[in-house]
Amino acid sequence: GEPLYLDVKSVFYGREWQPLIVGGRCGVGGKDVLPGHIQAIYENLQLVQPKDHFTVGIVDDVTYTSLPLGEDIDTTPAGTKACKFWGLGADGTVGANKNAIKIIGDHTDMYAQAYFAYDSKKSGGLTISHLRFGHQPIKSPYLINKADFIACHNQSYVDKYNLLAGLKKGGSFLLNCSWSGAELSGKLPAALKRYLFENEINFYTLDAVGIAQQLGLGGRINMIMQSAFFKIAGIIPVEEAVGYLKEAVVKTYGHKGEKVVNMNMAAIDKGVEALVQVTVPAAWGEARDEAAATGEVPPYIRNILIPMNRQEGDKLPVSAFLPLEDGTFPLGTSAYEKRGIALNVPCWLADACMQCNKCAYVCPHAAIRPVLLTGEELGRAPQALAAKPAAGQKSLSFVIAVSPYDCTGCGNCAQVCPAKDKALVMKPLNTQLAQSGVWEYVMNLAPKTNPLTPFSVKGSQFEQPLLEFSGACAGCGETPYMKLVTQLFGDRMMVANATGCTSVFVGSPPSVPYAQNHRGHGPAWGNSLFEDNAEYGLGMFLGVKQIREKLALAITAAAALNLDGEFTRACEDWRAHRDAGEGTRARADKLVGLLEVRKGDNPLLNEIYQNRDFLIKRSHWLFGGDGWAYDIGFGGLDHVLASGEDINVLVLDTEVYSNTGGQSSKATPTAAVAKFAAGGKRTKKKDLGLMAMSYGYIYVAQIAMGADPNQTLKAIAEAEAYPGPSLIIAYAPCVSHGLKAGMGCSQWEEKRAVDSGYWTTYRYNPQLTEQGENPFKLDSPAPSMNFRDFLLGEVRYASLQKQFPETAEELFAKTERDARQRLETYRRLAGK
């Protein structure tokens, strides 16, 4: 029972008169408590034998604790307008709806209420805004289930979600889409068309994306859709709403300059002018979808992932989760999501391609990959597949495959393409959908041996990424590093991931973007808190270490059995190289193969065989952001690094607490504007790498993939091979930085950071000391770009100059001095 329940029970313990005391739980799984649930609780109390320890909100068909939902009771006061908005993370929908609440609350005598629901996909994920407006107090502490108005801000949602569920008869539906009136009938699913007709819905469309792109707003459609909402909903006169919206624009975007303000002003006007009311044809009342071809999918996908992604997870009974009672989730399930959220996706032009694979190297979501095909495979390929002879591989063809439904449309691949005439150009999603068939074909081909070393930029991309299609933002600066590590070591990785962006976009149900290769090998991943992730990872390491030490004793004993020369040599080879990552899989496979035919009923050999997964030398990693490594988890991280154990640490340094809204951290440089540092941070960035180097036995590197992809690869390879603790600090541009060039240029921003001297790349390898060499290698070239130009290319710095020009001048000078001092320290260490 719950504490209050137990306290009340104990008060009456031993008393002659005791009332009937019943306890239960509500809100299980974060579910809303509806009026019908309260009714169910009172009906339970009226029973001769009420159910004790009950639950409401879930369907418990395993332990049978749940009470059935009572009747559908609507407690909303008459005249209250309920409005629901389906948005795309970072399209501005949530911000615009917050403005709507402020407008109604500040300028009318109406009451307003807002709830915002998000998925875990960061920008590009699903947002649902629930707004209520009325002339009486609103006392409905739950999400809207009966709406007067529903808006869908992304046309790809029409097939993914039951958008109109709960829309009242005669209500209004606004759809942002690029489809003409004639196209709608072929694009909308039959169930949606039937609902529109049968419930006499007022249907409107608006090409907000097209308008936003014409105005230079990119994907920010919020003001366009908001003005259209006020025109349709009629909560206040549209002329007044437009005026209030324009006042809000000045307050919200004034610090970004007159140009941005004017674009949003024009967007408000266009939202009112471009609205189209659609006459719903009677034929839609009889609409039927053609039977779709459905392939066989694993039970987890069918029973859990698909319903949860349709926002119907609350309807799942407890029994649906029985296969997951131990807390583990199957790998590679993000491949089944096919979100289709990009406006534009890359189109590969084979003739212009240099086959450098840089596009795949930088892709944050592993949605573009090089593939080698045999002549027979090319002959069976879909017609849409384009190919060219593979460089250096006479019998093979080369293809750059793109998954249009998994791409988030950032454009980094096209930006980094070094071809004179770009081999990748961004084109509208709907023009590239044929490539989805190409993708499915090539992803199911037999794997091929990498013709190159995986520790080169080109060769690394012929290795399967075992982190794919995560929920990270488009253009994320963190995932390319994480993905690369899985390509190099993913089949034997164990990852302890600190809470933050890096855990949220890979570890939130229902999908898992960590994948497995054709042999079923992939990263083992676990998430812990900010404050103890390093210790959590150390525990993983020590547990494996203990098992492997015991295994080594058993193999020593097995070798002494002198079964035969081949087996004895395999045992000795494993013992001699048990802690070497290179070749570990081959040595383990060899020994396992020999054990399978020799173990019989020998207890010793069977013990080794049962622990065969530990024959491979695990690659242990700690992943996390700067909030973890520099701040909250620093004590634990320092402890693990000081331990001397063979653990690798990858710090994704965004210089801010990205996941929780952009708060300042000790990694935030002087002058950067962040939450809790609105006037610019006054103190300089902590030098985590220099602190770690002071131990003298920790491998330390700073990297920036976009500045020097080869140095990035070299540092990761050296760190993993180093027989002790390693620390890699990776510069990672983030949406919180406000890149003026956009997140499609996040790799270019890394280059600018190094070129200006803002960020320095280096490697510190203690093993070089033993060889009589300087352990510190400064990889960054001398700064070749104006430092101030780099700062002003990001809103986190440029906004300080707009708001506090005198302070900005002082802090810009200080942060440049700080960077120069760091660089001079590194030069001294390098002997330059």
N, C-alpha and C positions, 0 to 999 in steps of 0.2 A: 504493500500500500504506500500511498504518498505520505510525506511527513505530517501534513495537517490531518489527514485521515487517521493516522496512527495516534496523534496527540489527542484527538477527540475520543477515539476508542479507549485510550488509557484513562481519560477522565472518568469514564463510566465503569471502568474495570472493577469488579467485585461489588458493585452497587446492586441493591435489590431491584430497583427499577432501571431498566436500560432501554432507550429508544432504539429503533431500527437505524443502524448507521451503515450507509452504503457509500462506497468510494469509486471513483473512476477517473479516466484521463481523457482530456480533449486536446485538440491541436497536435495529435500524433502525426509525425512526418511533416509538420509545418502546415497542416491543412486548416482551412477556415472552419470556424464554428458558426453554423447557420441556424436561423430560427427553428428549422425542422429538427436540428440536433437537440436543442433545449426542450422541445416538445417530447422527443424520444426519451429524454432523461426523466421527465415527469411521468410519462406513461409507464416507464420501468418501475418507478416508485409505487405505482398503483397496483402492481402485480402482487399476488399472494406471497410469492417468493422472489423479490427483486434480484436482478443480477448484480452481484458485487464484483468489484475490480473490473468494471466495464470500460470500454473505449467508445468514443464517437468520432466519426470522420473517416474511419477506415473500414474496410470489409475484411474482417478477420475470420477466414474460413479454415484456419489451422487450429487455433486455441479457442475460437468462438467467444471472444470477449466483446465483440462489437454490438452496439445497439443499432437496429435498422433506422434509417433516416425517416423522420416523420413527414407530414405533408409539406408541400412547397408553400411556405408562408412568406409573404412579401410585406416587410415592415416599413418600407420606404414611404415617406409622406406623399400624399397626392400632389401632383404638380412638379415633383422632382424630376429633373432631366438626368438620365444616366447615359454616359458616353464612354465608349471604349475605343482605344486606338492601338492597332497592331503596327509596331514600328521596327526598324532595323537599328541595332546599336550604332551610335555615332552619326545617325542621320538627322539628329536634332529634335526628334519627336518628344522625348521626355522633357528636354529643356523648354520646348515650346508649350507643352502642357502645363508645366510649372508656371510659366508666364500667364497662361489662360486663367489658372486659379487665382493668381495675384490680381489680374485685371478684374475678374468678377468680384473678388473679395474687397478690393480697394475702391471700386467705382460704382458698386451697386449695393443694395441692402440685402442681397441674396447670400445664402450660406453656400459654402463650397467644401468639397471633400476630394482628396486624391490619394490613390494607392498606385504604386508602380511595381510591376512584376518584371523580373529580368531572368534570362537564362544565364549560363556561365560562359558564354562564348565571347566575352569582351566586345569590342566594337565589331559589328558584323553579326552579332547575336540577336536574338529576339527580345523585344521589349513590348510589354502590354501596359498601357496607361488606363486607369479606371477613374473617371471623373464624375462627380455628382454635383448638381447645382439645384437649389430650390429656395423657396421663401420660408420654409420651416426648418428647424434644426434637423440635421441629418445624423441619425443614430444607427447606421448600418456598418458595423465594423468588419466587413467582409467584401471580397471582390464582387464586381457586378456580374450577376447572372441573368438579369433582365435589362436590356439596353434599349434606349430610344434612338441612339445613333452609334454606328460603328464605322470606323475608318480603317482601311488597310493601306499602309504606306509602301508596300513592296509587292509587286505583281507576282513574284514567285511564290507567295504565300497561298495563292488561291488553291493550289493542289496539295499543300502541306497541312493546312489546318482547317478546322471547322469554324470558319471565320464568323458565320452568322448565327452561331448557337446563342439562343436567348434574345435575339433581336425581335422586338415587339412587332405585332401586326401593324402595318402602316408606318413603321420606322424608316430611318434613312441609312443608306450605305454609300460610303465614298471610297472609291478605288483609285489609287495612283497607278496608272498603267500607260504604256505607249500604244495600246491597241485602239484602232479606230472602231466606230460603231459596228461596221461590217465584220470586223475580226473578232469581236467579243464572243459571238456565238460559238466559234471554234476554239476559243481559248479558255472559257470558263467551264469548270466541271459541271456535270449534269445536276448534282445535288444542290449546288449553289444556285443554278438557274431555276430549279424547281422552287426553292425557298423564296427567291425574289418574287416569282409569280404568285405562288400560293399565299404569301403573306402580304401582298400588295406593298412591297418595299419601294420607297423612293430611291432610285439608283442613280448615282452620279459618278462620272469619271473625270480624271484630271491628269495630264501628262506632266507631273511635277518634276520628274527627272529631266525631261527634255527642256523644261523652262529653266531649271537650275543650271544646266550645262550651258544654255544660251547666255545666262546672266553671269557665268563664271563662278558659280557656287559649288561646282562639283556635285557631290552627292547630298549636299545639305538642303533638304527639301522642306524643312520644318516650317518656315514662315509661309511658304506657298500653301501647304496643307492646312495650316492653322487659320489663315484668312478664309479659306474655303469652308472650313468647319463652322466658323462664326456665321458665314452667309447661310449655310444649310440649317444649322441648329436653331437659329433665331433666338438665342438666349438673351442677347441684347441687340439693338439695332446695328446692322453691319457697318454703317458709317462710323459709329462710335467705336466699335471693336477695332476697325482699321486704324483709327487714331491712337487708341491705346496700344495696339501692337507696335506702331511706329515709335511711340515713346519708349516702349520696352526694348526696341532694337537699339536705340541710342544708348540706353543704360547698359545693355548686354554687350554690345559690340563697339561702343565708342572708343575704347582703348585700342582697338585694332585699326583704327583709321577711317577717314571719310569714305574711301572707296568701298570698304566692307559694309559700312552703314548704308550707303546708297544702293548697293546690290540687294541687301535685304529689304530695303524700302520698296524697290521695284518688285521683289518677289511677293510681297504682300498684295500689291495691286494686281499682279498677274494671277494670283490665287483666286481672286474674286472674278476677274474677267474671263479666265480660260475654263471655268467650270462648265461641264457638259452634263445635262440631264438626259438619261437614257430611257427611252420607252421600252418597257419590258414586253417582248412579244408573247402572245398567248401560247405559241409553240413551246416556249420554255417550260411551261407547266407539264409537258409530256417528255421532257429531255431525259435521255438515257445514255450513259457512258458505254462505249464499246468495251468489251471484255479485254482487259489489259493482260499482256503476256507477263506472267510472274514466274521468276526463277525460284528454285529452292533456296531458302535461307536458314541459317541455324536457329534453333528454338529461341535463344536469347534475343536475337534480332526481331523475330516475329512477335514474341510475347512481351518483350520489355522495351527494347530500343524504339521500335516504331510507335507504339502507343505513347511513350514518354515524349518523344520528339513531336508528336501531334498535340502536345499539351493535354493529354488524356491520362497521364500517369496516376492522377488521384483516383481514377476509377479502377485501377488494378487491385485485385484482391491480394491478401498476404501470401496465398499459395503460389502466386506468380514468381515470388522471390525465393522459393525454397531451394533452387539450385545454387543460390548465392549466400547461404546462411553463414558460411565461414568468412565472408567479407571480401573474397576475391572476385574479380571481374575478368571476363575473357578479353584477350588482347585483340587489337586490330579492328575494333567495331566501328571506329569513326569512318572507315571506308564504306560503310553502308548508309551514311547520312545523306550525301549528295545534296548539299544545301542550295546550290545554285544562286548565291547571293551577289555575285559580281555583276557590275554593270558592263564591264569590258574584260575580255580575257585574251591571252596571247595567241596569235596565229603564227605558226612557224613557216618561214619561207626557205625551203630546203636549199635552193640554189645559192642563197647568200650566206648560208651557215658555214662557219669555220670549224665546227665540231670541237669547240673548246670546253663545252659543258658548264660554262660560268652561270648560265641561266638557271640550271638545276642547282648549282652550288649555293646560290643566294636565296632560292625560293623558300619563304617562311613555312609553307604548308606542304612541301613535297608534291606539288600538283603538276610539276613539269619535270620530265626525266628523260635521259638518253637511253635508247634501247638498241641492241644489236640483233639483227635478224639473219637467219640462214636463207638461202635461196628458196627452200621449200616453204619456210614460214612466210616469206614475202609473197609467194605465189598464192597462199591461202588468205592473205590479209584483206580487210575490208577495202572497198574502193576508195574511201576517203583518206586512206593512209598514203602519205608522201614519204619517200625515202631517197637516200643517195648512197653511193658506195662508201663504206666505212674507211676512214683514213688509216692506213697501215694494216688493214685486215681485208685481204683480197677476197675472201669467200663470204664476207658479211656485208650487210647493209646497215645504215645508220638512220635512226629516226629520233626526233624529239617529240615525245608524246605529251599531250596536255589534257588534263582532266577538267573540262569546263565547269562541271558541277561542283568540283572541290576547290577550284581556284577562287580566291577572294578578290582578285582584280587589282592588286596593289601596283603592278607594273614594274617592279624591280628587275625582273628578268629582261624586259625590253630595255630598261635603262642601262644595265651593265653590258649588254651585247656589244662586243668590240668590232663587229663587222662594219665596214664602211657604209654599206647599205644594210640597214638593220635586218637581221634574220628573224626578228620577232617584232610584230606590230600588234598593238592592242585594238581589238575589234569587238563590236557589241556581242554579248553573250549569245543571243539568239541566232547569230550567223555562224557560230562555231559548235553547235550542239552535235553535229555529226562526228566530231572528234571524240565524243564519249564512247562511241562504239570502237574506235581505234584504241582508245585507252584500255577498255575492257579486254580487247584482243591481246595487246602486247603484254599486259600485266599477267596474263595467264599462260604465257609462253614458258617453256622450260628454262630455268636459270642457266646462265653461262658463266664460265670462269672468266674473271676479270683479266683482260689482255694487258692491263697496265698495273703499276703499283697503286694500291689504294691511298698511298700517302702523297699523291699529286692531285692538283685541282681536277684535272680531267679524269684521272683514274678513280678518285673517290666517288665520283658520281655514277660509276658503273656498279657501285655497291648499293644494295637495297637500303633505303632509309627505313629505320625501324621506329621513326616518329613521323606520323603522317596525318594531315588533315586535322590539325588541332583546332581548338577554339580561340587561338590567338588573333589579335587584331591584324587586319590587312597591313602588310609591310612591317610586321613586328621585327625588331632588331634582336630579340632573344632566341627565337626558335631556330634560325639558321645554324647557330652554334650547337644547340642541343641536337638537332637533326644530324649534323656532321659527326658528332661524337658517336651516335648510334650507328652510322654507316661504317665507322672504323672499328668499333668494339661492341656493338649492340647485342650480338649473339651471346655474349658472356657478361653483360653488365648487371650490376645491382645498384640501384639509384635510391638515395634518401633525399627527398625533395622538401625544402622548407616551404611553408605556407607563403603564398604570394601569387603573382601572375603565373609563374612557372608551374605551380601546382594546380591552379584553377583551370588553366586552359588544357591541361592534360589529365586531370583527375576528377572531373565532375561527371557523375552519371547523366545520361545512360551510356555515353560512348567513351572508349579508351583509344587514344591515338597512338599509344605505344603498340607496335605490331610484332609479328614473328616471321621468321624466314621460312623457306620451303621445308626445312627440317623441324620446324616447331620451336626454334630457339629465338629468344628475344629478351629485352630488358625486364628484369624483375624490379618493380617500382613500388615505393611506399612514400607516403606523405606524413610529415610530422609538423610540429608547430615552429613558429619563429625561433623560440628561445631554446629548443633542444634538438634541432634537426641534426647538428653535427654529432652529438652524442648518440642519436638514433642511428646514424650511419656507422658510427664506430661500433655500436653494438652488433650491427649486421656483419661488419668486418670480423670482429672477434669471434662471433659464432661460427662463421665459415672457417676462420683460422684454426679454431679448436678441432673442428671436424677433419680438416685437411691434415693436421698434425697427427691425429689418430690414424688417418688413412695412410699416411707416410710410414708409420710403424708397421701397419698391416702389409703394405707392399714390400717393405724390407724383409718381413718374415716370409712373404710369398716367394720373393726372389731366392731366398735360402732353401726353398723346397727343391730347387734344381729340377723342375718339371721337364724343361727342355731349353735349349739355347735361345730360341726365338723369344719365348716368354720371359726368360731371365733378362735378356737384353732390353726388352720393352720396359720391364720394371726398373732396371738401372737407368734407362734413358729418362723415364718419368721422374725418378728421384733426383737426377742431376739437374733437371730443368723445370722442376715443379713450380717455381715462382717466376718463370719467364712467360710473358704473354705471347710472344711470337712462337707459333707452332704448337701452342697448347692444345688446340682442338685436334690436330692430327695425332699428337701423342696419346691423347685420351681415347680417340677413336680406335687407334691401334690396340691399346691395352684392353678396351672393352671387347673388341672383336676376338682377341685371344682368350679372354675370360669366358666368353659365351660357349666356347667349345671345350674348355678345360675345367670349368668350375664343378660340374657334377654335384655331389652332395658334400663337397669339402667346405666346412664352416668358414674358414679363413677367406677362401676365394669368393664365397657367396657374400660375405660381409663387404668385401671390396666392391663387388658387383652392385650390391644394393646402394652403395654410396657413389656410384659411377658419375653422377652429376657433379660431384665435387672434384673429379679428376681434372677438370678444366680450371685453369687459373682465373678466378673471377676478376673482373675489372670493377673496382668499387669507386663510386662517384657520389659526391654531395653536390646537388644543384640548388641554387637559390639566388635571390636578388640582393641588391646592396642593402636594403632594409634589414635583411637577415644577417648578412656577412659583416657589414660595417657597424651595425647598431645592435639590435635586440639579441641576435645570436652570436655576437662576437666573442663572448667569454667561452662558449662551448667550442666555437670554431678554433680559437686560439689553443684550447686544450687538445683538440684532435690533431692539429698541425704539430704541436709540441710533442705529441706522443711518439713521433717517428714512424708510425705505421704507414703501410703502403696504401694510402687513400688519396684519391684525386678530388679536388674541389674546383667547380666551375661557378664563378660569380658572374651573373648577368647584370652588369652595372648600368642601370638607367639613370643613376644619380638622383633618384627620387622614389618615394613609395608609390609605385605605379598602380598596384592593385587596389589600394584603399583611397585613391582619389588625388594623388599627387602631393603628398606631404614631403617636407624637406627631410633629408637624412644626412648622416655624416659624410656621405659620398657626394652631396650636393655642393657644387663649387660656389665660391663667392659670387654675388650679383644675381644668381638665378632666382627667379620668382617662383615660389611654390607655396602650398598651404603651410601656414605658420611662418612664412617668410615672404609675405605679400609685398614688402618693401625691399626685397632682395636680400639674400642671405649675406650675413656680415662676416662669417668666419670661413676659412679655406677648407678645401676638401681633404679628408683624411687620406693618407697614403698607406693603404692596406698592404700593398706589395712590398714597400720598403720595410714596414714593420715585420713582415714574415721573413724577409731576407736576413734580418738581424740574428735569426737563429743559426744561420749558416748551413743547415742541412735540409732545407725545404726548397724544392724546385718552384720557382715563381716566374710567371709570364704575364705580360699585358698584351692583348691582341685587339685588332680591329679588322674584321673580315673584309670590309669594303675597301680598306686602305691597302692591305697586303694579304691576299688570300693564301699565298704560299707560307708566309710567316705564321699565319693562324694554324695551318695544318702542321707545320713543323713543331710549334709549341705544344699542340695537343698530343702529337705523337711522342715527343720527348717527355712530357709530363706523365703519360700513361706508362711509358717504359721505365721511368725513374723508380728505383727500388726504395721508395720512401714517400713521405707526404708531398703533394704538389698542389699549387694554387694557381689557377688561371683566372685572370680578371678580364672580362670581355666587354668592350664598349658597345652598348645597345641603345640606339635611338628609339624613342617611344612617342606615342601620340601625345603624351603629357608635355613633350618638349615644344610642340607647336611648330614643326618644320614648315617653313614658308614654301619650300619646294614640294611639300607633301610627303606622305609616307611611302610613296612610290619611288622616292629618292633616298630611302634610309641607308642604303649601302653607300651611296655617294656622300651622304652626310658623315659617315664614318671616315671616308677619305678626307673630307674637308677638315674634320677634327684633327687628324694627324698632320695634314699639310700645314695647318695654322699653328701647330704646337700646342693645341688645346689638350690633346691626348697623345701619349707616348707609347710606342710598342717596344718591348724588350723581352729578353729571356735570361733568367739566372739559373744556371745549372751547377750545383755544388760538385758534381762529378768531374767537371773540368779542372777544379782545383787540384784534384789528385793527379791529373795529367800535366800539371804545371802551367795551366792556362788560366786566363782571367775568366771567372765563372759568369761574369755579366756581359751580355751582348746587347748593345743598343741598336735596335733594328730600325727605328724611325729615322728618316732623312732629316736634314736641317729644315726648319720651317720655311715654306715657300709662299705662304698665303697670309694675308693680313688677318691678324687675330680678331680685330674688331668686326671685320666682315663676317667671320664665322659666327660670332655672337649674335649679330643682327639678323642672321638667317633663321633664328629660332625665336618664337614668341616669348618663351620663358625669359629671354634677355631683352628682346626688343620692346616688350611691354613696359619694362622698367624705365626705359628711356622715354617712352611716351607719357608715363604717369609722373615720374620723378626725375626729370632730366639732370638736375644737379647731382642727385644721389647716384644716378646711373653712371655719370662720368667718373665719379670717385670710385665706385665699386668695379666698373669695367677696368679701370687702371689697376686696381688691386688684384682682380682675378687674373689679369694678364701677367702681373708680377709673380703671382703664385705659380702660374704655369711655367714661367721662365725659370724660376728657382728650382722647380721640380726637374725640369730638363737639364739644368746645370748640374744638379746632384747626380742624375743618371750619367751625364757625360763624364763626370769625375770617376764614377764607378767603372765606366767603360775605358778609362784611361785616355780620354780624348780632351 
